[in-house]
Amino acid sequence: MIRAGWKFWALVVPDEVSAREDMIPLIESYYERGVRLMVFTDVQRALDWLKNL
């Protein structure tokens, strides 16, 4: 998917802090591959971010 041009990922996670902390290695891995990943706890905010890129 990255080779096909995937550049942005809005990831919606549970509101618990521990769940977000577990995502750090994943975020760093995709960032190194050129995918810009933002983590949200609200679906609408995630969609808004993607629409405004």
PQR file of N, CA, C, O and H, with PARSE charges and radii, in Angstrom:
ATOM      1  N   MET A   1       0.822  -1.184   0.000 -0.4000 1.5000
ATOM      2  CA  MET A   1       0.000   0.000   0.000 -0.0000 2.0000
ATOM      3  C   MET A   1       0.869   1.251   0.000  0.5500 1.7000
ATOM      4  O   MET A   1       0.528   2.242  -0.647 -0.5500 1.4000
ATOM      5  N   ILE A   2       1.968   1.216   0.706 -0.4000 1.5000
ATOM      6  CA  ILE A   2       2.858   2.375   0.737 -0.0000 2.0000
ATOM      7  C   ILE A   2       3.413   2.633  -0.664  0.5500 1.7000
ATOM      8  O   ILE A   2       3.479   3.782  -1.101 -0.5500 1.4000
ATOM      9  H   ILE A   2       2.245   0.412   1.232  0.4000 1.0000
ATOM     10  N   ARG A   3       3.807   1.584  -1.364 -0.4000 1.5000
ATOM     11  CA  ARG A   3       4.313   1.743  -2.729 -0.0000 2.0000
ATOM     12  C   ARG A   3       3.243   2.285  -3.661  0.5500 1.7000
ATOM     13  O   ARG A   3       3.563   2.916  -4.668 -0.5500 1.4000
ATOM     14  H   ARG A   3       3.753   0.651  -1.010  0.4000 1.0000
ATOM     15  N   ALA A   4       1.983   2.048  -3.341 -0.4000 1.5000
ATOM     16  CA  ALA A   4       0.879   2.543  -4.169 -0.0000 2.0000
ATOM     17  C   ALA A   4       0.546   4.003  -3.867  0.5500 1.7000
ATOM     18  O   ALA A   4      -0.282   4.600  -4.555 -0.5500 1.4000
ATOM     19  H   ALA A   4       1.723   1.535  -2.523  0.4000 1.0000
ATOM     20  N   GLY A   5       1.189   4.591  -2.835 -0.4000 1.5000
ATOM     21  CA  GLY A   5       0.985   6.009  -2.571 -0.0000 2.0000
ATOM     22  C   GLY A   5       0.302   6.354  -1.264  0.5500 1.7000
ATOM     23  O   GLY A   5      -0.064   7.510  -1.050 -0.5500 1.4000
ATOM     24  H   GLY A   5       1.862   4.106  -2.276  0.4000 1.0000
ATOM     25  N   TRP A   6       0.120   5.383  -0.386 -0.4000 1.5000
ATOM     26  CA  TRP A   6      -0.515   5.651   0.913 -0.0000 2.0000
ATOM     27  C   TRP A   6       0.362   6.600   1.705  0.5500 1.7000
ATOM     28  O   TRP A   6       1.536   6.313   1.938 -0.5500 1.4000
ATOM     29  H   TRP A   6       0.417   4.444  -0.559  0.4000 1.0000
ATOM     30  N   LYS A   7      -0.206   7.747   2.130 -0.4000 1.5000
ATOM     31  CA  LYS A   7       0.590   8.768   2.820 -0.0000 2.0000
ATOM     32  C   LYS A   7       0.050   9.149   4.198  0.5500 1.7000
ATOM     33  O   LYS A   7       0.817   9.592   5.053 -0.5500 1.4000
ATOM     34  H   LYS A   7      -1.160   7.980   1.941  0.4000 1.0000
ATOM     35  N   PHE A   8      -1.242   8.988   4.428 -0.4000 1.5000
ATOM     36  CA  PHE A   8      -1.851   9.465   5.666 -0.0000 2.0000
ATOM     37  C   PHE A   8      -2.761   8.402   6.261  0.5500 1.7000
ATOM     38  O   PHE A   8      -3.468   7.687   5.551 -0.5500 1.4000
ATOM     39  H   PHE A   8      -1.865   8.628   3.733  0.4000 1.0000
ATOM     40  N   TRP A   9      -2.721   8.319   7.599 -0.4000 1.5000
ATOM     41  CA  TRP A   9      -3.544   7.348   8.308 -0.0000 2.0000
ATOM     42  C   TRP A   9      -4.077   8.022   9.562  0.5500 1.7000
ATOM     43  O   TRP A   9      -3.305   8.459  10.414 -0.5500 1.4000
ATOM     44  H   TRP A   9      -2.146   8.899   8.176  0.4000 1.0000
ATOM     45  N   ALA A  10      -5.382   8.104   9.672 -0.4000 1.5000
ATOM     46  CA  ALA A  10      -6.037   8.606  10.882 -0.0000 2.0000
ATOM     47  C   ALA A  10      -6.456   7.372  11.685  0.5500 1.7000
ATOM     48  O   ALA A  10      -7.367   6.645  11.290 -0.5500 1.4000
ATOM     49  H   ALA A  10      -6.010   7.749   8.979  0.4000 1.0000
ATOM     50  N   LEU A  11      -5.799   7.151  12.785 -0.4000 1.5000
ATOM     51  CA  LEU A  11      -6.014   5.964  13.601 -0.0000 2.0000
ATOM     52  C   LEU A  11      -6.864   6.340  14.811  0.5500 1.7000
ATOM     53  O   LEU A  11      -6.487   7.210  15.595 -0.5500 1.4000
ATOM     54  H   LEU A  11      -5.058   7.741  13.106  0.4000 1.0000
ATOM     55  N   VAL A  12      -8.008   5.685  14.958 -0.4000 1.5000
ATOM     56  CA  VAL A  12      -8.907   5.950  16.092 -0.0000 2.0000
ATOM     57  C   VAL A  12      -8.684   4.858  17.131  0.5500 1.7000
ATOM     58  O   VAL A  12      -8.821   3.669  16.845 -0.5500 1.4000
ATOM     59  H   VAL A  12      -8.315   4.978  14.320  0.4000 1.0000
ATOM     60  N   VAL A  13      -8.336   5.292  18.351 -0.4000 1.5000
ATOM     61  CA  VAL A  13      -8.004   4.361  19.432 -0.0000 2.0000
ATOM     62  C   VAL A  13      -8.898   4.618  20.640  0.5500 1.7000
ATOM     63  O   VAL A  13      -9.554   5.657  20.718 -0.5500 1.4000
ATOM     64  H   VAL A  13      -8.225   6.258  18.583  0.4000 1.0000
ATOM     65  N   PRO A  14      -8.926   3.677  21.579 -0.5600 1.5000
ATOM     66  CA  PRO A  14      -9.678   3.896  22.823  0.2800 2.0000
ATOM     67  C   PRO A  14      -9.134   5.099  23.580  0.5500 1.7000
ATOM     68  O   PRO A  14      -7.997   5.521  23.364 -0.5500 1.4000
ATOM     69  N   ASP A  15      -9.931   5.630  24.440 -0.4000 1.5000
ATOM     70  CA  ASP A  15      -9.581   6.835  25.189 -0.0000 2.0000
ATOM     71  C   ASP A  15      -8.536   6.587  26.274  0.5500 1.7000
ATOM     72  O   ASP A  15      -7.940   7.540  26.776 -0.5500 1.4000
ATOM     73  H   ASP A  15     -10.854   5.287  24.616  0.4000 1.0000
ATOM     74  N   GLU A  16      -8.302   5.331  26.644 -0.4000 1.5000
ATOM     75  CA  GLU A  16      -7.338   5.036  27.698 -0.0000 2.0000
ATOM     76  C   GLU A  16      -5.921   5.404  27.260  0.5500 1.7000
ATOM     77  O   GLU A  16      -5.517   5.102  26.137 -0.5500 1.4000
ATOM     78  H   GLU A  16      -8.786   4.557  26.236  0.4000 1.0000
ATOM     79  N   VAL A  17      -5.184   6.042  28.129 -0.4000 1.5000
ATOM     80  CA  VAL A  17      -3.822   6.479  27.822 -0.0000 2.0000
ATOM     81  C   VAL A  17      -2.942   5.282  27.482  0.5500 1.7000
ATOM     82  O   VAL A  17      -2.125   5.363  26.564 -0.5500 1.4000
ATOM     83  H   VAL A  17      -5.512   6.288  29.041  0.4000 1.0000
ATOM     84  N   SER A  18      -3.089   4.192  28.192 -0.4000 1.5000
ATOM     85  CA  SER A  18      -2.237   3.024  27.946 -0.0000 2.0000
ATOM     86  C   SER A  18      -2.414   2.502  26.525  0.5500 1.7000
ATOM     87  O   SER A  18      -1.451   2.034  25.918 -0.5500 1.4000
ATOM     88  H   SER A  18      -3.753   4.126  28.937  0.4000 1.0000
ATOM     89  N   ALA A  19      -3.623   2.573  25.989 -0.4000 1.5000
ATOM     90  CA  ALA A  19      -3.861   2.102  24.620 -0.0000 2.0000
ATOM     91  C   ALA A  19      -3.117   2.973  23.619  0.5500 1.7000
ATOM     92  O   ALA A  19      -2.597   2.469  22.624 -0.5500 1.4000
ATOM     93  H   ALA A  19      -4.405   2.954  26.483  0.4000 1.0000
ATOM     94  N   ARG A  20      -3.063   4.258  23.873 -0.4000 1.5000
ATOM     95  CA  ARG A  20      -2.344   5.158  22.971 -0.0000 2.0000
ATOM     96  C   ARG A  20      -0.834   4.955  23.080  0.5500 1.7000
ATOM     97  O   ARG A  20      -0.124   5.016  22.077 -0.5500 1.4000
ATOM     98  H   ARG A  20      -3.485   4.667  24.681  0.4000 1.0000
ATOM     99  N   GLU A  21      -0.350   4.715  24.279 -0.4000 1.5000
ATOM    100  CA  GLU A  21       1.086   4.503  24.464 -0.0000 2.0000
ATOM    101  C   GLU A  21       1.560   3.246  23.741  0.5500 1.7000
ATOM    102  O   GLU A  21       2.695   3.191  23.269 -0.5500 1.4000
ATOM    103  H   GLU A  21      -0.926   4.665  25.094  0.4000 1.0000
ATOM    104  N   ASP A  22       0.710   2.254  23.655 -0.4000 1.5000
ATOM    105  CA  ASP A  22       1.067   1.020  22.960 -0.0000 2.0000
ATOM    106  C   ASP A  22       1.233   1.247  21.458  0.5500 1.7000
ATOM    107  O   ASP A  22       1.839   0.418  20.779 -0.5500 1.4000
ATOM    108  H   ASP A  22      -0.213   2.298  24.038  0.4000 1.0000
ATOM    109  N   MET A  23       0.716   2.336  20.934 -0.4000 1.5000
ATOM    110  CA  MET A  23       0.763   2.614  19.514 -0.0000 2.0000
ATOM    111  C   MET A  23       2.067   3.280  19.070  0.5500 1.7000
ATOM    112  O   MET A  23       2.323   3.370  17.869 -0.5500 1.4000
ATOM    113  H   MET A  23       0.224   3.009  21.486  0.4000 1.0000
ATOM    114  N   ILE A  24       2.889   3.745  19.995 -0.4000 1.5000
ATOM    115  CA  ILE A  24       4.094   4.504  19.646 -0.0000 2.0000
ATOM    116  C   ILE A  24       5.022   3.745  18.692  0.5500 1.7000
ATOM    117  O   ILE A  24       5.455   4.330  17.700 -0.5500 1.4000
ATOM    118  H   ILE A  24       2.682   3.672  20.971  0.4000 1.0000
ATOM    119  N   PRO A  25       5.346   2.479  18.941 -0.5600 1.5000
ATOM    120  CA  PRO A  25       6.215   1.766  17.985  0.2800 2.0000
ATOM    121  C   PRO A  25       5.594   1.676  16.583  0.5500 1.7000
ATOM    122  O   PRO A  25       6.304   1.797  15.585 -0.5500 1.4000
ATOM    123  N   LEU A  26       4.301   1.469  16.506 -0.4000 1.5000
ATOM    124  CA  LEU A  26       3.616   1.401  15.216 -0.0000 2.0000
ATOM    125  C   LEU A  26       3.706   2.743  14.489  0.5500 1.7000
ATOM    126  O   LEU A  26       4.007   2.791  13.297 -0.5500 1.4000
ATOM    127  H   LEU A  26       3.725   1.371  17.317  0.4000 1.0000
ATOM    128  N   ILE A  27       3.443   3.824  15.211 -0.4000 1.5000
ATOM    129  CA  ILE A  27       3.500   5.161  14.627 -0.0000 2.0000
ATOM    130  C   ILE A  27       4.903   5.449  14.094  0.5500 1.7000
ATOM    131  O   ILE A  27       5.060   5.931  12.972 -0.5500 1.4000
ATOM    132  H   ILE A  27       3.198   3.784  16.180  0.4000 1.0000
ATOM    133  N   GLU A  28       5.910   5.156  14.893 -0.4000 1.5000
ATOM    134  CA  GLU A  28       7.286   5.411  14.474 -0.0000 2.0000
ATOM    135  C   GLU A  28       7.662   4.581  13.249  0.5500 1.7000
ATOM    136  O   GLU A  28       8.349   5.070  12.353 -0.5500 1.4000
ATOM    137  H   GLU A  28       5.783   4.764  15.804  0.4000 1.0000
ATOM    138  N   SER A  29       7.220   3.347  13.209 -0.4000 1.5000
ATOM    139  CA  SER A  29       7.521   2.468  12.089 -0.0000 2.0000
ATOM    140  C   SER A  29       6.938   3.005  10.784  0.5500 1.7000
ATOM    141  O   SER A  29       7.625   3.034   9.764 -0.5500 1.4000
ATOM    142  H   SER A  29       6.661   2.949  13.937  0.4000 1.0000
ATOM    143  N   TYR A  30       5.686   3.425  10.812 -0.4000 1.5000
ATOM    144  CA  TYR A  30       5.067   3.955   9.602 -0.0000 2.0000
ATOM    145  C   TYR A  30       5.621   5.323   9.233  0.5500 1.7000
ATOM    146  O   TYR A  30       5.732   5.640   8.049 -0.5500 1.4000
ATOM    147  H   TYR A  30       5.127   3.401  11.641  0.4000 1.0000
ATOM    148  N   TYR A  31       5.969   6.132  10.212 -0.4000 1.5000
ATOM    149  CA  TYR A  31       6.572   7.439   9.939 -0.0000 2.0000
ATOM    150  C   TYR A  31       7.879   7.270   9.169  0.5500 1.7000
ATOM    151  O   TYR A  31       8.153   8.021   8.232 -0.5500 1.4000
ATOM    152  H   TYR A  31       5.879   5.875  11.175  0.4000 1.0000
ATOM    153  N   GLU A  32       8.677   6.294   9.561 -0.4000 1.5000
ATOM    154  CA  GLU A  32       9.942   6.018   8.873 -0.0000 2.0000
ATOM    155  C   GLU A  32       9.724   5.583   7.431  0.5500 1.7000
ATOM    156  O   GLU A  32      10.619   5.720   6.597 -0.5500 1.4000
ATOM    157  H   GLU A  32       8.454   5.685  10.322  0.4000 1.0000
ATOM    158  N   ARG A  33       8.543   5.059   7.135 -0.4000 1.5000
ATOM    159  CA  ARG A  33       8.213   4.623   5.775 -0.0000 2.0000
ATOM    160  C   ARG A  33       7.502   5.708   4.974  0.5500 1.7000
ATOM    161  O   ARG A  33       7.141   5.490   3.818 -0.5500 1.4000
ATOM    162  H   ARG A  33       7.816   4.947   7.812  0.4000 1.0000
ATOM    163  N   GLY A  34       7.300   6.879   5.584 -0.4000 1.5000
ATOM    164  CA  GLY A  34       6.690   7.996   4.860 -0.0000 2.0000
ATOM    165  C   GLY A  34       5.201   8.181   5.075  0.5500 1.7000
ATOM    166  O   GLY A  34       4.593   9.051   4.453 -0.5500 1.4000
ATOM    167  H   GLY A  34       7.594   7.056   6.524  0.4000 1.0000
ATOM    168  N   VAL A  35       4.598   7.373   5.950 -0.4000 1.5000
ATOM    169  CA  VAL A  35       3.168   7.513   6.229 -0.0000 2.0000
ATOM    170  C   VAL A  35       3.014   8.417   7.449  0.5500 1.7000
ATOM    171  O   VAL A  35       3.617   8.170   8.494 -0.5500 1.4000
ATOM    172  H   VAL A  35       5.093   6.666   6.455  0.4000 1.0000
ATOM    173  N   ARG A  36       2.207   9.458   7.309 -0.4000 1.5000
ATOM    174  CA  ARG A  36       1.951  10.366   8.424 -0.0000 2.0000
ATOM    175  C   ARG A  36       0.695   9.895   9.138  0.5500 1.7000
ATOM    176  O   ARG A  36      -0.398   9.887   8.572 -0.5500 1.4000
ATOM    177  H   ARG A  36       1.717   9.659   6.461  0.4000 1.0000
ATOM    178  N   LEU A  37       0.873   9.506  10.385 -0.4000 1.5000
ATOM    179  CA  LEU A  37      -0.188   8.890  11.169 -0.0000 2.0000
ATOM    180  C   LEU A  37      -0.551   9.793  12.329  0.5500 1.7000
ATOM    181  O   LEU A  37       0.321  10.222  13.086 -0.5500 1.4000
ATOM    182  H   LEU A  37       1.761   9.512  10.845  0.4000 1.0000
ATOM    183  N   MET A  38      -1.824  10.080  12.471 -0.4000 1.5000
ATOM    184  CA  MET A  38      -2.328  10.850  13.607 -0.0000 2.0000
ATOM    185  C   MET A  38      -3.278   9.957  14.392  0.5500 1.7000
ATOM    186  O   MET A  38      -4.070   9.213  13.813 -0.5500 1.4000
ATOM    187  H   MET A  38      -2.532   9.731  11.857  0.4000 1.0000
ATOM    188  N   VAL A  39      -3.193  10.040  15.706 -0.4000 1.5000
ATOM    189  CA  VAL A  39      -4.017   9.212  16.583 -0.0000 2.0000
ATOM    190  C   VAL A  39      -5.135  10.067  17.161  0.5500 1.7000
ATOM    191  O   VAL A  39      -4.900  11.163  17.670 -0.5500 1.4000
ATOM    192  H   VAL A  39      -2.550  10.645  16.176  0.4000 1.0000
ATOM    193  N   PHE A  40      -6.342   9.552  17.074 -0.4000 1.5000
ATOM    194  CA  PHE A  40      -7.532  10.243  17.572 -0.0000 2.0000
ATOM    195  C   PHE A  40      -8.337   9.301  18.459  0.5500 1.7000
ATOM    196  O   PHE A  40      -8.213   8.080  18.367 -0.5500 1.4000
ATOM    197  H   PHE A  40      -6.533   8.662  16.660  0.4000 1.0000
ATOM    198  N   THR A  41      -9.160   9.886  19.313 -0.4000 1.5000
ATOM    199  CA  THR A  41     -10.121   9.104  20.079 -0.0000 2.0000
ATOM    200  C   THR A  41     -11.546   9.361  19.587  0.5500 1.7000
ATOM    201  O   THR A  41     -12.498   8.762  20.086 -0.5500 1.4000
ATOM    202  H   THR A  41      -9.260  10.878  19.388  0.4000 1.0000
ATOM    203  N   ASP A  42     -11.683  10.244  18.618 -0.4000 1.5000
ATOM    204  CA  ASP A  42     -12.992  10.610  18.080 -0.0000 2.0000
ATOM    205  C   ASP A  42     -12.984  10.436  16.557  0.5500 1.7000
ATOM    206  O   ASP A  42     -12.138  11.004  15.867 -0.5500 1.4000
ATOM    207  H   ASP A  42     -10.909  10.730  18.212  0.4000 1.0000
ATOM    208  N   VAL A  43     -13.918   9.657  16.047 -0.4000 1.5000
ATOM    209  CA  VAL A  43     -13.968   9.363  14.614 -0.0000 2.0000
ATOM    210  C   VAL A  43     -14.149  10.628  13.782  0.5500 1.7000
ATOM    211  O   VAL A  43     -13.486  10.787  12.757 -0.5500 1.4000
ATOM    212  H   VAL A  43     -14.605   9.195  16.607  0.4000 1.0000
ATOM    213  N   GLN A  44     -15.018  11.515  14.195 -0.4000 1.5000
ATOM    214  CA  GLN A  44     -15.270  12.724  13.409 -0.0000 2.0000
ATOM    215  C   GLN A  44     -14.027  13.600  13.303  0.5500 1.7000
ATOM    216  O   GLN A  44     -13.750  14.162  12.243 -0.5500 1.4000
ATOM    217  H   GLN A  44     -15.557  11.386  15.027  0.4000 1.0000
ATOM    218  N   ARG A  45     -13.286  13.716  14.384 -0.4000 1.5000
ATOM    219  CA  ARG A  45     -12.047  14.515  14.336 -0.0000 2.0000
ATOM    220  C   ARG A  45     -11.037  13.872  13.386  0.5500 1.7000
ATOM    221  O   ARG A  45     -10.315  14.572  12.676 -0.5500 1.4000
ATOM    222  H   ARG A  45     -13.510  13.259  15.245  0.4000 1.0000
ATOM    223  N   ALA A  46     -10.989  12.553  13.375 -0.4000 1.5000
ATOM    224  CA  ALA A  46     -10.088  11.852  12.459 -0.0000 2.0000
ATOM    225  C   ALA A  46     -10.485  12.117  11.009  0.5500 1.7000
ATOM    226  O   ALA A  46      -9.630  12.402  10.170 -0.5500 1.4000
ATOM    227  H   ALA A  46     -11.576  11.985  13.952  0.4000 1.0000
ATOM    228  N   LEU A  47     -11.766  12.024  10.720 -0.4000 1.5000
ATOM    229  CA  LEU A  47     -12.240  12.296   9.365 -0.0000 2.0000
ATOM    230  C   LEU A  47     -11.968  13.741   8.958  0.5500 1.7000
ATOM    231  O   LEU A  47     -11.565  14.006   7.825 -0.5500 1.4000
ATOM    232  H   LEU A  47     -12.460  11.793  11.402  0.4000 1.0000
ATOM    233  N   ASP A  48     -12.189  14.668   9.877 -0.4000 1.5000
ATOM    234  CA  ASP A  48     -11.925  16.081   9.586 -0.0000 2.0000
ATOM    235  C   ASP A  48     -10.460  16.297   9.248  0.5500 1.7000
ATOM    236  O   ASP A  48     -10.142  17.041   8.319 -0.5500 1.4000
ATOM    237  H   ASP A  48     -12.516  14.452  10.797  0.4000 1.0000
ATOM    238  N   TRP A  49      -9.566  15.659   9.988 -0.4000 1.5000
ATOM    239  CA  TRP A  49      -8.135  15.793   9.720 -0.0000 2.0000
ATOM    240  C   TRP A  49      -7.799  15.301   8.309  0.5500 1.7000
ATOM    241  O   TRP A  49      -7.067  15.958   7.568 -0.5500 1.4000
ATOM    242  H   TRP A  49      -9.824  15.055  10.743  0.4000 1.0000
ATOM    243  N   LEU A  50      -8.341  14.146   7.954 -0.4000 1.5000
ATOM    244  CA  LEU A  50      -8.075  13.605   6.624 -0.0000 2.0000
ATOM    245  C   LEU A  50      -8.630  14.509   5.521  0.5500 1.7000
ATOM    246  O   LEU A  50      -7.978  14.711   4.496 -0.5500 1.4000
ATOM    247  H   LEU A  50      -8.936  13.613   8.555  0.4000 1.0000
ATOM    248  N   LYS A  51      -9.819  15.046   5.727 -0.4000 1.5000
ATOM    249  CA  LYS A  51     -10.432  15.906   4.726 -0.0000 2.0000
ATOM    250  C   LYS A  51      -9.665  17.206   4.525  0.5500 1.7000
ATOM    251  O   LYS A  51      -9.702  17.780   3.437 -0.5500 1.4000
ATOM    252  H   LYS A  51     -10.349  14.882   6.559  0.4000 1.0000
ATOM    253  N   ASN A  52      -8.977  17.674   5.547 -0.4000 1.5000
ATOM    254  CA  ASN A  52      -8.279  18.962   5.485 -0.0000 2.0000
ATOM    255  C   ASN A  52      -6.813  18.847   5.081  0.5500 1.7000
ATOM    256  O   ASN A  52      -6.080  19.832   5.162 -0.5500 1.4000
ATOM    257  H   ASN A  52      -8.947  17.208   6.431  0.4000 1.0000
ATOM    258  N   LEU A  53      -6.380  17.701   4.662 -0.4000 1.5000
ATOM    259  CA  LEU A  53      -4.972  17.548   4.244 -0.0000 2.0000
ATOM    260  C   LEU A  53      -4.733  18.216   2.918  0.5500 1.7000
ATOM    261  O   LEU A  53      -3.612  18.192   2.408 -0.5500 1.4000
ATOM    262  H   LEU A  53      -6.975  16.900   4.597  0.4000 1.0000
TER
END
